[in-house]
Amino acid sequence: MWVRPLFQFIYFYIFLVADMLLVQRPIRKGVIGPTLMVEELGRRKVRNGDLYVIQFYNRLDESKKGEIACSTAGEARKWMEAFDYAKQQAEYELSRGVSTRNKLNMEADIDLEGHRPRVRRYAHGLKKLIRIGQGPEMLLRQTSNLDGNCTSDGFFEGESGDAIEAHKWKCVRTVNGVRIFEDIADSKSGKGALVKAVALVDANADTVFEVILNLDRHKRYEWDMLTGDLELIDSYDGHYDVVYGTYDPKYLTRWQSKRDFVFSRQWVRGQEGAYTILQFPAVHKKRPPRSGYRRTTINPSTWEIRSLNTPMGSNTAKCLVTQMLEIHTAGWCRWKKNSCSKFEKTIPFALLSQVSGLKEYIGANPSLNCQVSTMVVQSKVSDVSTSSCEFEDLELQDEFYDAIAGDSSSSSEDEESEDDADNKEKKIKLKNVSWAISSLALKRVSAPVANKELDPSVPPVDVDASQFNGILHKGKDEADSNCWTSPSGRGFMIRGKTYLKDNGKVMGGDPLLKLIAVDWFKVDKATDKIALHPRCLVQSDAGKKLPFILVVNLEVPAKPNYSLVLYYASERPVNKNSLLGKFVDGTDMFRDARFKLIPSIVEGYWMVKRAVGTKACLLGKAVTCRYFRQDNFLEIDVDIGSSSVARSVIGLVLGYVTSLVVDLAILIEAKEEEELPEYILGTVRLNRVRLESAVPLDA
């Protein structure tokens, strides 16, 4: 059984609701608490179809894991949000001091082993999957029409990340309602032009994502003039696959032989719900060059898909679709100036045209947004795929839990309005939506007042970084490599004083804590509690004299594994009544909900920049974080390998790490009025780190 502390859980049910009888009978039930982890495993090929799988388990006992298979990416996202919402409710109940002992006496852990009791008999007329949360009376689903960064008519405007990027985009052409941009910030570098096509599509991000990944040639023929004939070669970990394709160049030009190509696709979904798809040219032993075809290389490109808030009263979903690629074709400069050019006969032009084709295809097929999801039952015993109109009164041992959903605009939402009102009274602030920066009047947050976060009654000590020697040395200038520096927070956008009213963000100020050293260890496996190791600077005489040290141990999965350890020190002890004090001495649940990291690739390959992004990430929700509080320090062990998505992204980063300059900012997310404005807790800049420079921890 799962180890679960009392007073820290909220129970959930998975229910079936019939149209006529409104029969409520749970398929599974159990409790959700702060140690529940939910991970998105991505797409999985089952029989002849693709399912989107999420996994849940208790991090105190990872031997028991359950999986939920969903027919669409949107359903998987809603499950993730629902579980997260339930954990937020548990945190809220704990903050109010409400006892859940009676509830726990009545409930059991999630049943991961029993079979489903005659589920199909109850599935006739099934409309939707309801409720994960506090019993059958409450619908736990987050609304998407929260007040955001909108114009006067309520329409969502463009979005920026949480780090200031160096791109300078200029619209050079508009073709078939699609804007073509060029990055003019580095136009004279001679490395080619970075170009993107941007379009507003009448669909949600989940729908567009599935259309782009779909390999059905009959569907791709309707919008994709270049990569319509695709075949899956291999797939890995649910977020990465390799495809083989062919095309006839007569659609682009004349007198050329047929072409074939191989490329990989890697995709991630951010915490705010936006999708990023990376496409790289590849080589695969299963598809050597084909007789009669000329092997060609498809330009590296990215898709970015982000849902937009629509005007009040509108039921039409909209999203912003961006395709980006690097162009080395000489005809580009002439084409963008409307001059006669052969650019329209090239592969880069065909790639940019995909956005226009996608926009028209979805516009001509409104049913793509209205398809009602079906119940998918995958049996280990027999090949059964059951829709809502096919039933068998059988009991099967299933590979997945069911994920059943229907039209989100059904009448049951009206019945939940009272629950929504209750939620407002409880003032549970849900911020799982990405907002734009309302106005780029880049105001700076002043340096945090010492008597707010640090104890003003204690005289400050001189934090001299020269007393501490980490494995990586402190950089002398920007040209130095395999080193670190500590930049200011001006490159990051954080929540301002009025964020709860207008979602306004401001430029960060100087960090509260001082970065004193960085260690770069090579380890056999992910290693926690590094601060207790004899060679760790926390155990040195100078380290023991510091009022407080924050140790951030980024556990990097690779062969071998690595630990990047950041040491931040304060000049005074932490004020126990401050937000930092609540974080340092708080519960792991509170820490998971507040510990935030903002990444930014300052220099490096543009594809890596798109993969990493610049959006703030709550690390405790994305990967497993373990916390160790002792003496004058708090250690946070961030297990990047605990998430398949994070593993995939970090694998890409490591391939280019020697050419990257990476900025990271850590902070504690502010959610209440009195906690605003946010402040930067600490920063680090990693300059072109070399993997071979890592030192064995136990050497």
Backbone hydrogen bonds, N-H to C=O, Kabsch-Sander energy under -0.5 kcal/mol:
donor,donor_aa,acceptor,acceptor_aa,energy
4,R,2,W,-0.6
8,Q,5,P,-0.8
10,I,32,I,-3.8
12,F,30,G,-2.8
14,I,28,R,-1.8
15,F,13,Y,-0.5
15,F,130,I,-1.2
16,L,25,R,-0.8
19,D,125,G,-0.7
22,L,18,A,-1.0
25,R,16,L,-0.7
25,R,23,V,-0.6
27,I,14,I,-3.0
28,R,14,I,-0.5
30,G,12,F,-1.8
32,I,10,I,-3.1
36,L,33,G,-1.8
37,M,57,Y,-3.5
39,E,55,Q,-3.1
41,L,39,E,-0.7
41,L,53,V,-2.4
42,G,53,V,-0.8
43,R,238,G,-2.4
44,R,51,L,-2.6
46,V,44,R,-0.6
46,V,49,G,-3.0
49,G,46,V,-2.4
51,L,44,R,-2.4
52,Y,70,C,-3.0
53,V,42,G,-2.7
53,V,51,L,-0.6
54,I,68,I,-2.3
55,Q,39,E,-3.2
56,F,66,G,-2.7
57,Y,37,M,-2.2
58,N,61,D,-0.7
58,N,64,K,-0.6
59,R,35,T,-2.6
59,R,57,Y,-0.5
61,D,58,N,-1.7
64,K,61,D,-0.9
65,K,63,S,-0.6
66,G,56,F,-2.6
68,I,54,I,-2.7
69,A,401,Y,-1.8
70,C,52,Y,-2.9
76,A,72,T,-1.6
77,R,73,A,-2.2
78,K,74,G,-2.1
79,W,75,E,-2.3
80,M,76,A,-2.2
81,E,77,R,-2.5
82,A,78,K,-2.5
83,F,79,W,-2.6
84,D,80,M,-2.2
85,Y,81,E,-2.7
86,A,82,A,-2.3
87,K,83,F,-2.0
88,Q,84,D,-2.1
89,Q,85,Y,-2.3
90,A,86,A,-2.1
91,E,87,K,-2.1
92,Y,88,Q,-2.3
93,E,89,Q,-2.8
94,L,90,A,-2.2
95,S,91,E,-2.4
96,R,92,Y,-1.4
97,G,94,L,-1.3
98,V,93,E,-2.3
104,L,100,T,-2.5
105,N,101,R,-2.0
106,M,102,N,-0.8
106,M,103,K,-0.9
107,E,103,K,-1.0
111,D,29,K,-0.9
112,L,110,I,-0.8
116,R,396,L,-0.6
118,R,116,R,-1.3
121,R,118,R,-0.7
122,Y,118,R,-0.6
122,Y,119,V,-1.7
123,A,119,V,-0.5
123,A,120,R,-0.9
125,G,388,S,-0.6
126,L,123,A,-2.0
127,K,17,V,-1.2
129,L,404,I,-0.6
130,I,15,F,-0.7
130,I,128,K,-0.5
135,G,11,Y,-0.8
135,G,133,G,-2.3
138,M,135,G,-1.3
140,L,138,M,-0.6
141,R,139,L,-1.1
150,C,148,G,-1.3
151,T,155,F,-2.0
154,G,151,T,-2.0
156,F,309,N,-2.2
157,E,149,N,-1.4
162,D,614,T,-2.7
164,I,491,G,-2.6
165,E,163,A,-0.5
170,K,182,E,-2.1
172,V,170,K,-0.5
172,V,180,I,-2.9
173,R,180,I,-1.4
175,V,178,V,-2.8
178,V,175,V,-1.8
179,R,198,V,-2.2
180,I,173,R,-3.1
181,F,179,R,-0.5
181,F,196,K,-3.2
182,E,170,K,-2.3
183,D,194,L,-2.6
184,I,168,K,-2.7
184,I,182,E,-0.9
187,S,184,I,-0.8
189,S,186,D,-1.4
193,A,327,I,-2.7
195,V,193,A,-0.6
195,V,325,L,-2.9
196,K,181,F,-2.0
197,A,323,Q,-2.6
198,V,179,R,-2.6
199,A,321,V,-2.2
201,V,199,A,-0.6
201,V,319,C,-2.8
203,A,201,V,-2.1
208,V,204,N,-1.9
209,F,205,A,-2.5
210,E,206,D,-2.0
211,V,207,T,-2.1
212,I,208,V,-2.3
213,L,209,F,-2.0
214,N,210,E,-1.6
219,K,216,D,-0.6
220,R,216,D,-2.4
221,Y,217,R,-2.5
222,E,219,K,-1.0
223,W,220,R,-1.8
224,D,220,R,-3.2
225,M,223,W,-0.7
229,D,246,T,-0.7
230,L,228,G,-1.1
231,E,244,Y,-2.3
233,I,242,V,-2.9
234,D,242,V,-1.6
236,Y,240,Y,-3.5
239,H,236,Y,-1.2
240,Y,236,Y,-1.2
241,D,265,R,-2.3
242,V,234,D,-2.9
243,V,263,F,-2.7
244,Y,231,E,-2.9
245,G,261,F,-2.6
246,T,229,D,-1.4
247,Y,259,R,-2.1
251,Y,248,D,-1.7
252,L,249,P,-1.9
253,T,249,P,-3.7
258,K,292,G,-0.5
259,R,247,Y,-2.3
260,D,294,R,-1.6
261,F,245,G,-2.3
263,F,243,V,-2.1
264,S,280,F,-2.9
265,R,241,D,-2.9
266,Q,278,L,-2.5
267,W,239,H,-1.9
268,V,276,T,-2.2
270,G,274,A,-2.9
273,G,270,G,-2.0
275,Y,305,I,-2.5
276,T,268,V,-2.4
277,I,303,W,-2.7
278,L,266,Q,-3.7
279,Q,301,S,-2.9
280,F,264,S,-1.7
282,A,262,V,-2.5
287,R,284,H,-1.6
293,Y,290,R,-2.0
294,R,258,K,-2.7
295,R,293,Y,-0.6
296,T,260,D,-2.7
298,I,296,T,-0.5
301,S,279,Q,-2.1
302,T,324,M,-2.2
303,W,277,I,-2.5
304,E,322,T,-2.6
305,I,275,Y,-2.5
306,R,320,L,-2.0
308,L,318,K,-2.8
312,M,153,D,-0.5
314,S,311,P,-2.1
317,A,315,N,-0.6
318,K,308,L,-0.6
319,C,201,V,-2.2
320,L,306,R,-3.0
321,V,199,A,-2.7
321,V,319,C,-0.6
322,T,304,E,-2.6
323,Q,197,A,-2.4
324,M,302,T,-2.3
325,L,195,V,-2.6
326,E,300,P,-0.8
327,I,193,A,-3.4
332,W,329,T,-1.4
333,C,330,A,-0.7
335,W,331,G,-2.3
336,K,332,W,-2.5
337,K,333,C,-0.5
337,K,334,R,-0.7
338,N,335,W,-2.2
339,S,334,R,-2.4
344,E,341,S,-0.5
345,K,342,K,-2.0
346,T,343,F,-1.8
350,A,346,T,-1.7
351,L,347,I,-2.4
352,L,348,P,-2.4
353,S,349,F,-1.9
354,Q,350,A,-0.5
354,Q,351,L,-1.3
355,V,352,L,-0.9
356,S,352,L,-0.6
357,G,353,S,-2.3
358,L,354,Q,-2.8
359,K,355,V,-2.3
360,E,356,S,-2.1
361,Y,357,G,-2.5
362,I,358,L,-2.4
363,G,359,K,-1.9
364,A,360,E,-1.8
365,N,361,Y,-0.5
365,N,362,I,-0.8
368,L,365,N,-2.0
369,N,366,P,-1.5
370,C,367,S,-0.9
371,Q,367,S,-0.9
377,V,375,M,-0.6
378,Q,376,V,-0.6
379,S,377,V,-0.6
379,S,382,S,-0.6
380,K,397,Q,-1.6
384,V,382,S,-1.3
390,E,387,S,-1.8
394,L,392,E,-1.9
396,L,394,L,-0.5
398,D,396,L,-0.7
399,E,378,Q,-2.4
400,F,378,Q,-0.6
401,Y,67,E,-2.6
403,A,69,A,-0.5
410,S,407,D,-1.7
413,E,410,S,-1.7
414,D,411,S,-0.9
415,E,411,S,-1.1
416,E,412,S,-0.6
416,E,413,E,-0.9
417,S,414,D,-1.5
420,D,416,E,-2.2
421,A,417,S,-2.1
422,D,418,E,-2.1
423,N,419,D,-2.3
424,K,420,D,-2.0
425,E,421,A,-2.1
426,K,422,D,-2.0
427,K,423,N,-0.6
427,K,424,K,-0.8
428,I,423,N,-1.5
429,K,427,K,-0.9
430,L,428,I,-0.8
431,K,429,K,-0.6
434,S,272,E,-0.6
438,S,436,A,-0.7
441,A,439,S,-1.6
442,L,440,L,-1.4
443,K,441,A,-2.4
445,V,507,M,-2.5
446,S,444,R,-0.5
452,K,449,V,-1.9
453,E,449,V,-1.3
454,L,450,A,-2.4
455,D,573,P,-3.0
458,V,455,D,-1.1
461,V,571,E,-2.0
463,V,461,V,-0.8
464,D,462,D,-1.0
465,A,463,V,-0.8
467,Q,464,D,-1.7
468,F,465,A,-1.7
470,G,468,F,-0.6
472,L,518,V,-1.9
473,H,482,N,-0.6
475,G,484,W,-3.1
480,D,477,D,-1.2
482,N,687,N,-1.6
482,N,688,R,-0.9
483,C,687,N,-1.2
484,W,473,H,-1.8
485,T,685,R,-1.8
489,G,509,G,-0.9
491,G,488,S,-0.5
492,F,489,G,-1.7
493,M,162,D,-2.8
494,I,492,F,-0.5
494,I,506,V,-2.9
496,G,504,G,-2.3
499,Y,496,G,-1.6
501,K,498,T,-1.6
502,D,498,T,-2.6
503,N,499,Y,-2.3
506,V,494,I,-2.9
507,M,443,K,-3.3
508,G,489,G,-0.8
508,G,492,F,-2.8
512,L,680,I,-2.2
513,L,681,L,-2.6
514,K,569,A,-2.9
515,L,513,L,-0.5
516,I,514,K,-0.6
516,I,567,Y,-2.5
517,A,567,Y,-0.9
518,V,472,L,-0.6
519,D,565,V,-2.5
521,F,563,S,-2.7
522,K,695,V,-2.1
523,V,561,N,-2.4
532,L,529,K,-1.3
533,H,530,I,-1.9
536,C,533,H,-2.0
539,Q,536,C,-1.6
540,S,537,L,-1.3
544,K,540,S,-2.1
545,K,541,D,-0.8
545,K,542,A,-0.5
546,L,542,A,-0.5
546,L,543,G,-1.0
548,F,570,S,-0.6
549,I,632,N,-2.1
550,L,568,Y,-3.1
551,V,549,I,-0.6
551,V,634,L,-2.9
552,V,550,L,-0.6
552,V,566,L,-2.5
553,N,551,V,-0.6
553,N,636,I,-3.0
554,L,552,V,-0.8
554,L,564,L,-2.9
555,E,553,N,-0.9
555,E,638,V,-2.6
556,V,554,L,-0.8
556,V,562,Y,-2.6
561,N,523,V,-1.4
562,Y,556,V,-2.5
563,S,521,F,-2.1
564,L,554,L,-2.5
565,V,519,D,-2.5
565,V,563,S,-0.7
566,L,552,V,-2.7
566,L,564,L,-0.5
567,Y,517,A,-2.0
568,Y,550,L,-2.6
568,Y,566,L,-0.5
569,A,514,K,-2.7
570,S,548,F,-2.0
575,N,453,E,-2.7
576,K,574,V,-0.6
578,S,575,N,-1.8
581,G,575,N,-0.6
582,K,578,S,-2.3
583,F,579,L,-1.9
584,V,580,L,-3.0
585,D,581,G,-2.2
586,G,583,F,-0.6
591,R,587,T,-2.2
592,D,588,D,-2.9
593,A,589,M,-1.6
594,R,590,F,-0.6
594,R,591,R,-1.2
595,F,591,R,-2.6
596,K,594,R,-0.5
596,K,667,L,-2.7
597,L,617,C,-2.4
598,I,665,A,-2.7
600,S,663,D,-1.6
602,V,600,S,-0.9
602,V,661,V,-2.2
603,E,661,V,-1.4
608,V,605,Y,-0.7
609,K,605,Y,-1.8
610,R,606,W,-2.1
611,A,607,M,-2.0
612,V,608,V,-2.6
613,G,609,K,-2.7
617,C,597,L,-2.7
619,L,595,F,-1.3
619,L,617,C,-1.1
620,G,595,F,-0.6
621,K,618,L,-1.6
622,A,618,L,-1.2
623,V,619,L,-2.8
624,T,639,D,-0.8
625,C,623,V,-0.5
626,R,637,D,-2.3
628,F,635,E,-2.5
630,Q,628,F,-0.5
630,Q,633,F,-2.2
633,F,630,Q,-2.6
634,L,549,I,-2.0
635,E,628,F,-2.9
636,I,551,V,-3.1
637,D,626,R,-3.2
637,D,635,E,-0.5
638,V,553,N,-2.9
638,V,636,I,-0.7
639,D,624,T,-2.6
639,D,637,D,-0.8
640,I,555,E,-1.3
640,I,638,V,-1.3
642,S,639,D,-1.7
643,S,640,I,-1.2
647,R,643,S,-2.5
648,S,644,S,-2.0
649,V,645,V,-2.2
650,I,646,A,-2.7
651,G,647,R,-2.0
652,L,648,S,-1.4
653,V,649,V,-2.2
654,L,650,I,-2.5
655,G,651,G,-1.0
656,Y,652,L,-0.6
656,Y,653,V,-1.5
657,V,653,V,-0.5
657,V,654,L,-0.5
659,S,656,Y,-2.4
660,L,657,V,-1.3
661,V,603,E,-2.3
662,V,660,L,-0.5
662,V,686,L,-2.3
663,D,600,S,-3.3
664,L,684,V,-2.5
665,A,598,I,-1.9
666,I,682,G,-2.7
667,L,596,K,-2.3
669,E,594,R,-3.0
669,E,667,L,-0.5
675,E,672,E,-1.3
676,L,672,E,-0.7
676,L,673,E,-1.1
678,E,495,R,-2.2
681,L,666,I,-2.1
682,G,666,I,-1.6
684,V,664,L,-1.9
685,R,485,T,-2.8
686,L,662,V,-2.9
687,N,483,C,-2.5
687,N,685,R,-0.6
688,R,660,L,-2.7
688,R,686,L,-0.8
693,S,690,R,-1.2
694,A,691,L,-1.7
695,V,520,W,-2.3
697,L,522,K,-1.7
699,A,696,P,-1.3
